[in-house]
């Protein structure tokens, strides 16, 4: 009788832990999605340098 009660309590705890893990993973995925969107926005705002491109050799010899 005591073992059955303990087993049921352990099962309940496992279910709660599983729920918390799934909930936390979803929160992390949501945060990561926001970060990706922010990085995409930053990349859109970055403008390439103007003027002709120079390679490192031509810059070094000038």
N, C-alpha and C positions, 0 to 999 in steps of 0.2 A: 504494500500500500504506500509506504514512504517512497519507494523507488519510482512508482508510477507518478506520484505528485512531483518528485524532483525532475523526472524526465519531461513532464508537461511544462514545468517552469523553464527548463533548459530550452525546450522547443520554442516557447514563447520568446525567450531572450534571443534566440537565433533569428527568429522572424523579425524582431525589432531591429537587430543589428543589420540584417539584410536590407530592411527598409531604409535605414539610415545611410547605408553604403550606396544604395541606388539613388537616393535623394541627393547625396553629396556629389556623386558622379554627374548627375544631371546639372547641378549647379556649376560644377567645373566646366562641363561642356558649354554651358551658356556663357560663362566668363570667357572661355576661349573663343567662342564665336564673336563676342564683342571685340576682343583683342584683334582678331583677324580683320574685322570690319574697320577698326581704327587704323590698322596698318595699311589696308587698301586705300583708305582715305588719304593717309599721309603720302603714299606712293603716287596718288593722283595729283597731289599738290606740289610734289617735287618737280621742278622744271629742269630739263637738261641744260648744261652750260651752253651759252651762245658763242658763235664764232666757229672757225674751223677747228677740228680736232687735231691735236698734236700727239704723236707718240712720244714715249719717254726718251728715245734716242735723239730725235730732232730737238727736243727741249734741252737735253743735256749738252748738245753741240752748239747751241745758239748763244 
